[in-house]
Amino acid sequence: MNITKADICIYLAEVKEAILNNKYRIERNSKRQDNINLFLDYIIDEAKAKDILLDLTANDFSEVLQNEHIGYEQRCCMFLVRM
């Protein structure tokens, strides 16, 4: 799948709009152990997580992953976060 920088910018704009309108959540359940670890390993709270997400740029993009969870099969973009 070819993803352009413009595609990533559009995706990020949509995500950031959702975040700013409080229309998002970071799942922290048994199927999202990586998310739980992020909060525990880096000792961050919801406000810091929101700041990190809002600071993402197209340059942080890593890859597109296929979501394997039933009901959530739409693609998911992976970003490398600088802490």
Secondary structure, DSSP 8 states (H G I E B T S, - for coil): ----HHHHHHHHHHHHHHHHTT------STT-HHHHHHHHHHT--HHHHHHHHHH--GGGEEEEEE--STT--SEEEEE----
